[in-house]
Amino acid sequence: MSTFMQKKENVVRKWYILDAAGKPLGKTAVAAADLLRGKNVPEFTPHVDCGNFVIVINADKAVLTGKKLEQKYYYHHSGYIGGMKSVQAKLMMETKPERAMEIAIKGMLPKNAIGAKSFTRLKVYAGDAHKHEAQKPEAYEF
């Protein structure tokens, strides 16, 4: 008996919608990363990009547990000397909640070409409106 190996030509991609309202940001990110990677299908193959499209809505209503709003910081560097920038999680969730969700999800994807390609199938929106009704996304409960 041989192990089944998925081929990229046979991958069928579905659209899923995740509602982050009232749910922890990390748990929403885990569910999104698993769907983007394709780990929810029985034909999952690690070396083939067999993931799905994911729409995350209500990113502004995702919650950070504990003292993360005050203690967590997001860092990035401009590339110049002294160019380290930091943003507190509270300010990030008020101004750019989509970016906070994207950072959490990207950190859970593999750091290779498959992870980069998977990340392009992610759509994050702060409110509950999105522009992908034509794709008929399925609601995903996690």
Contact map, one row per residue, 1 for C-alpha under 8 A:
1110000000000000000000000000000000000000000000000000000000000000000000000000000000000000000000000000000000000000000000000000000000000000000000
1111000000000000000000000000000000000000000000000000000000000000000000000000000000000000000000000000000000000000000000000000000000000000000000
1111100000000000000000000000000000000000000000000000000000000000000000000000000000000000000000000000000000000000000000000000000000000000000000
0111110000000000000000000000000000000000001000000000000000000000000000000000000000000000000000000000000000000000000000000000000000000000000000
0011111000000000000000000000000000000000001010000000000000000000000000000000000000000000000000000000000000000000000000000000000000000000000000
0001111101100000000000000000000000000000001110010100000000000000000000000000000000000000000000000000000000000000000000000000000000000000000000
0000111111100000000000000000000000000000000000010000000000000000000000000000000000000000000000000000000000000000000000000000000000000000000000
0000011111100000000000000000000000000000000000011100000000000000000000000000000000000000000000000000000000000000000000000000000000000000000000
0000001111100000000000000000000000000000000000000000000000000000000000000000000000000000000000000000000000000000000000000000000000000000000000
0000011111110000000000000000000000000000000000000000000000000000000000000000000000000000000000000000000000000000000000000000000000000000000000
0000011111111000000000000000000000000000000000000100000000000000000000000000000000000000000000000000000000000000000000000000000000000000000000
0000000001111100000000000000000000000000000000000100000000000000000000000000000000000000000000000000000000000000000000000000000000000000000000
0000000000111110000000000000000000000000000000000111100000000000000000000000000000000000000000000000000000000000000000000000000000000000000000
0000000000011111000000000000000000000000000000000001100000000000000000000000000000000000000000000000000000000000000000000000000000000000100000
0000000000001111100000000000000000000000000000000001111000000000000000000000000000000000000000000000000000000000000000000000000000000011110000
0000000000000111110000000000000000000000000000000001111000000000000000000000000000000000000000000000000000000000000000000000000000000000111100
0000000000000011111000000000000000000000000000000000011110000000000000000000000000000000000000000000000000000000000000000000000000000000111100
0000000000000001111100000001000100000000000000000000011110000000000000000000000000000000000000000000000000000000000000000000000000000000001110
0000000000000000111110000000000000000000000000000000000111100000000000000000000000000000000000000000000000000000000000000000000000000000000000
0000000000000000011111111001000000000000000000000000000111101100000000000000000000000000000000000000000000000000000000000000000000000000000000
0000000000000000001111100000000000000000000000000000000011111110000000000000000000000000000000000000000000000000000000000000000000000000000000
0000000000000000000111110000000000000000000000000000000000001110000000000000000000000000000000000000000000000000000000000000000000000000000000
0000000000000000000111111011000000000000000000000000000000001110000000000000000000000000000000000000000000000000000000000000000000000000000000
0000000000000000000101111111000000000000000000000000000000000111100000000000000000000000000000000000000000000000000000000000000000000000000000
0000000000000000000100111111100000000000000000000000000000000111000000000000000000000000000000000000100100000000000000000000000000000000000000
0000000000000000000000011111110000000000000000000000000000000000000000000000000000000000000000000000000100000000000000000000000000000000000000
0000000000000000000000111111111000000000000000000000000000000000000000000000000000000000000000000000000000000000000000000000000000000000000000
0000000000000000010100111111111100000000000000000000000000000000000000000000000000000000000000000000000000000000000000000000000000000000000001
0000000000000000000000001111111110000000000000000000000000000000000000000000000000000000000000000000100110010000000000000000000000000000000000
0000000000000000000000000111111111000000000000000000000000000000000000000000000000000000000000000000000010010000000000000000000000000000000000
0000000000000000000000000011111111100000000000000000000000000000000000000000000000000000000000000000000000000000000000000000000000000000000001
0000000000000000010000000001111111110000000000000000010100000000000000000000000000000000000000000000000010000000000000000000000000000000000000
0000000000000000000000000000111111111000000000000000000000000000000000000000000000000000000000000000000011011000000000000000000000000000000000
0000000000000000000000000000011111111111000000000000000000000000000000000000000000000000000000000000000000000000000000000000000000000000000000
0000000000000000000000000000001111111111000000000011110000000000000000000000000000000000000000000000000000000000000000000000000000000000000000
0000000000000000000000000000000111111110000000000011110000000000000000000000000000000000000000000000000000000000000001101100000000000000000000
0000000000000000000000000000000011111110000000001111000000000000000000000000000000000000000000000000000000001000001001000000000000000000000000
0000000000000000000000000000000001111111100100001111000000000000000000000000000000000000000000000000000000000000000000000000000000000000000000
0000000000000000000000000000000001111111110100000010000000000000000000000000000000000000000000000000000000000000000000000000000000000000000000
0000000000000000000000000000000001100111110100000000000000000000000000000000000000000000000000000000000000000000000000000000000000000000000000
0000000000000000000000000000000000000111111100000000000000000000000000000000000000000000000000000000000000000000000000000000000000000000000000
0000000000000000000000000000000000000011111100000000000000000000000000000000000000000000000000000000000000000000000000000000000000000000000000
0001110000000000000000000000000000000000111110000000000000000000000000000000000000000000000000000000000000000000000000000000000000000000000000
0000010000000000000000000000000000000111111111000100000000000000000000000000000000000000000000000000000000000000000000000000000000000000000000
0000110000000000000000000000000000000000001111111100000000000000000000000000000000000000000000000000000000000000000000000000000000000000000000
0000000000000000000000000000000000000000000111111000000000000000000000000000000000000000000000000000000000000000000000000000000000000000000000
0000000000000000000000000000000000000000000011111000000000000000000000000000000000000000000000000000000000000000010000000000000000000000000000
0000011100000000000000000000000000000000000011111100000000000000000000000000000000000000000000000000000000000000010000000000000000000000000000
0000000100000000000000000000000000001100000011111110000000000000000000000000000000000000000000000000000000000000010011000000000000000000000000
0000010100111000000000000000000000001100000110011111000000000000000000000000000000000000000000000000000000000000000000000000000000000000000000
0000000000001000000000000000000000111110000000001111100000000000000000000000000000000000000000000000000000000000000001000000000000000000000000
0000000000001111000000000000000000111100000000000111110000000000000000000000000000000000000000000000000000000000000000001000000000000000000000
0000000000001111000000000000000000110000000000000011111000000000000000000000000000000000000000000000000000000000000000001110000000000000000000
0000000000000011110000000000000100110000000000000001111100000000000000000000000000000000000000000000000000000000000000001110000000000000000000
0000000000000011110000000000000000000000000000000000111110000000000000000000000000000000000000000000000000000000000000000111100000000000000000
0000000000000000111100000000000100000000000000000000011111100000000000000000000000000000000000000000000000000000000000000111100000000000000000
0000000000000000111110000000000000000000000000000000001111100000000000000000000000000000000000000000000000000000000000000001111111000000000000
0000000000000000001110000000000000000000000000000000000111111100000000000000000000000000000000000000000000000000000000000000111100000000000000
0000000000000000001110000000000000000000000000000000000111111100000000000000000000000000000000001100100000000000000000000001111000000000000000
0000000000000000000010000000000000000000000000000000000001111100000000000000000000000000000011001100000000000000000000000000011000000000000000
0000000000000000000111100000000000000000000000000000000001111110000000000000000000000000000000000000000000000000000000000000010000000000000000
0000000000000000000111111000000000000000000000000000000001111111000000000000000000000000000000000000000000000000000000000000000000000000000000
0000000000000000000011111000000000000000000000000000000000001111100000000000000000000000000000000000000000000000000000000000000000000000000000
0000000000000000000000011000000000000000000000000000000000000111111110000000000000000000000000000000000000000000000000000000000000000000000000
0000000000000000000000010000000000000000000000000000000000000011111110000000000000000000000000000000000000000000000000000000000000000000000000
0000000000000000000000000000000000000000000000000000000000000001111110000000000000000000000000000000000000000000000000000000000000000000000000
0000000000000000000000000000000000000000000000000000000000000001111111110000000000000000000000000000000000000000000000000000000000000000000000
0000000000000000000000000000000000000000000000000000000000000001111111110000000000000000100000000000000000000000000000000000000000000000000000
0000000000000000000000000000000000000000000000000000000000000001111111110000000000000001110000000000000000000000000000000000000000000000000000
0000000000000000000000000000000000000000000000000000000000000000001111110000000000000001110000000000000000000000000000000000000000000000000000
0000000000000000000000000000000000000000000000000000000000000000001111111000000000000001100000000000000000000000000000000000000000000000000000
0000000000000000000000000000000000000000000000000000000000000000001111111100000000000001100000000000000000000000000000000000000000000000000000
0000000000000000000000000000000000000000000000000000000000000000000000111110000000000111100000000000000000000000000000000000000000000000000000
0000000000000000000000000000000000000000000000000000000000000000000000011111000000000111100000000000000000000000000000000000000000000000000000
0000000000000000000000000000000000000000000000000000000000000000000000001111100000011110000000000000000000000000000000000000000000000000000000
0000000000000000000000000000000000000000000000000000000000000000000000000111110000011100000000000000000000000000000000000000000000000000000000
0000000000000000000000000000000000000000000000000000000000000000000000000011111100111000000000000000000000000000000000000000000000000000000000
0000000000000000000000000000000000000000000000000000000000000000000000000001111100111000000000000000000000000000000000000000000000000000000000
0000000000000000000000000000000000000000000000000000000000000000000000000000111110100000000000000000000000000000000000000000000000000000000000
0000000000000000000000000000000000000000000000000000000000000000000000000000111111100000000000000000000000000000000000000000000000000000000000
0000000000000000000000000000000000000000000000000000000000000000000000000000001111100000000000000000000000000000000000000000000000000000000000
0000000000000000000000000000000000000000000000000000000000000000000000000000000111110000000000000000000000000000000000000000000000000000000000
0000000000000000000000000000000000000000000000000000000000000000000000000000111111111000000000000000000000000000000000000000000000000000000000
0000000000000000000000000000000000000000000000000000000000000000000000000011110001111100000000000000000000000000000000000000000000000000000000
0000000000000000000000000000000000000000000000000000000000000000000000000011110000111110000000000000000000000000000000000000000000000000000000
0000000000000000000000000000000000000000000000000000000000000000000000001111000000011111000000000000000000000000000000000000000000000000000000
0000000000000000000000000000000000000000000000000000000000000000000000001110000000001111101100000000000000000000000000000000000000000000000000
0000000000000000000000000000000000000000000000000000000000000000000011111100000000000111111100000000000000000000000000000000000000000000000000
0000000000000000000000000000000000000000000000000000000000000000000111111100000000000011111110000001000000000000000000000000000000000000000000
0000000000000000000000000000000000000000000000000000000000000000000011000000000000000001111111000000000000000000000000000000000000000000000000
0000000000000000000000000000000000000000000000000000000000000000000000000000000000000011111111100000000000000000000000000000000000000000000000
0000000000000000000000000000000000000000000000000000000000000000000000000000000000000011111111111011000000000000000000000000000000000000000000
0000000000000000000000000000000000000000000000000000000000010000000000000000000000000000111111111001000000000000000000000000000000000000000000
0000000000000000000000000000000000000000000000000000000000010000000000000000000000000000011111111000000000000000000000000000000000000000000000
0000000000000000000000000000000000000000000000000000000000000000000000000000000000000000001111111000000000000000000000000000000000000000000000
0000000000000000000000000000000000000000000000000000000000000000000000000000000000000000000111111111000000000000000000000000000000000000000000
0000000000000000000000000000000000000000000000000000000000110000000000000000000000000000000111111111100000000000000000000000010000000000000000
0000000000000000000000000000000000000000000000000000000000110000000000000000000000000000000000011111110000000000000000000001110000000000000000
0000000000000000000000000000000000000000000000000000000000000000000000000000000000000000000100011111111000000000000000000000000000000000000000
0000000000000000000000000000000000000000000000000000000000000000000000000000000000000000100110011111111100000000000000000000000000000000000000
0000000000000000000000001000100000000000000000000000000000100000000000000000000000000000000000001111111110000000000000000001000000000000000000
0000000000000000000000000000000000000000000000000000000000000000000000000000000000000000000000000111111111000000000000000001000000000000000000
0000000000000000000000000000000000000000000000000000000000000000000000000000000000000000000000000011111111100000000000000000000000000000000000
0000000000000000000000001100100000000000000000000000000000000000000000000000000000000000000000000001111111110000000000000000000000000000000000
0000000000000000000000000000110110000000000000000000000000000000000000000000000000000000000000000000111111111000000000000000000000000000000000
0000000000000000000000000000000010000000000000000000000000000000000000000000000000000000000000000000011111111000001000100000000000000000000000
0000000000000000000000000000000000000000000000000000000000000000000000000000000000000000000000000000001111111100000000000000000000000000000000
0000000000000000000000000000110010000000000000000000000000000000000000000000000000000000000000000000000111111100000000000000000000000000000000
0000000000000000000000000000000010001000000000000000000000000000000000000000000000000000000000000000000011111110001001100000000000000000000000
0000000000000000000000000000000000000000000000000000000000000000000000000000000000000000000000000000000000111111011100000000000000000000000000
0000000000000000000000000000000000000000000000000000000000000000000000000000000000000000000000000000000000001111111100000000000000000000000000
0000000000000000000000000000000000000000000000000000000000000000000000000000000000000000000000000000000000000111111100000000000000000000000000
0000000000000000000000000000000000000000000000000000000000000000000000000000000000000000000000000000000000000011111110000000000000000000000000
0000000000000000000000000000000000000000000000111000000000000000000000000000000000000000000000000000000000000111111111000000000000000000000000
0000000000000000000000000000000000001000000000000000000000000000000000000000000000000000000000000000000001001111111111100000000000000000000000
0000000000000000000000000000000000000000000000000000000000000000000000000000000000000000000000000000000000000111111111110000000000000000000000
0000000000000000000000000000000000000000000000001000000000000000000000000000000000000000000000000000000000000000111111111000000000000000000000
0000000000000000000000000000000000011000000000001010000000000000000000000000000000000000000000000000000000001000011111111100000000000000000000
0000000000000000000000000000000000010000000000000000000000000000000000000000000000000000000000000000000001001000001111111100000000000000000000
0000000000000000000000000000000000000000000000000000000000000000000000000000000000000000000000000000000000000000000111111100000000000000000000
0000000000000000000000000000000000010000000000000001110000000000000000000000000000000000000000000000000000000000000011111110000000000000000000
0000000000000000000000000000000000010000000000000000111100000000000000000000000000000000000000000000000000000000000001111111000000000000000000
0000000000000000000000000000000000000000000000000000111100000000000000000000000000000000000000000000000000000000000000001111100000000000000000
0000000000000000000000000000000000000000000000000000001110100000000000000000000000000000000000000100110000000000000000000111110000000000000000
0000000000000000000000000000000000000000000000000000001111100000000000000000000000000000000000000100000000000000000000000011111111000000000000
0000000000000000000000000000000000000000000000000000000011111000000000000000000000000000000000001100000000000000000000000001111100000000000000
0000000000000000000000000000000000000000000000000000000011110000000000000000000000000000000000000000000000000000000000000000111111000000000000
0000000000000000000000000000000000000000000000000000000011000000000000000000000000000000000000000000000000000000000000000000111111000000000000
0000000000000000000000000000000000000000000000000000000010000000000000000000000000000000000000000000000000000000000000000000101111100000000000
0000000000000000000000000000000000000000000000000000000010000000000000000000000000000000000000000000000000000000000000000000101111111000000000
0000000000000000000000000000000000000000000000000000000000000000000000000000000000000000000000000000000000000000000000000000000011111100000000
0000000000000000000000000000000000000000000000000000000000000000000000000000000000000000000000000000000000000000000000000000000001111111100000
0000000000000000000000000000000000000000000000000000000000000000000000000000000000000000000000000000000000000000000000000000000001111111100000
0000000000000000000000000000000000000000000000000000000000000000000000000000000000000000000000000000000000000000000000000000000000111111000000
0000000000000010000000000000000000000000000000000000000000000000000000000000000000000000000000000000000000000000000000000000000000011111100000
0000000000000010000000000000000000000000000000000000000000000000000000000000000000000000000000000000000000000000000000000000000000011111110000
0000000000000111100000000000000000000000000000000000000000000000000000000000000000000000000000000000000000000000000000000000000000011011111000
0000000000000011100000000000000000000000000000000000000000000000000000000000000000000000000000000000000000000000000000000000000000000001111100
0000000000000001110000000000000000000000000000000000000000000000000000000000000000000000000000000000000000000000000000000000000000000000111110
0000000000000001110000000000000000000000000000000000000000000000000000000000000000000000000000000000000000000000000000000000000000000000011111
0000000000000000010000000000000000000000000000000000000000000000000000000000000000000000000000000000000000000000000000000000000000000000001111
0000000000000000000000000001001000000000000000000000000000000000000000000000000000000000000000000000000000000000000000000000000000000000000111
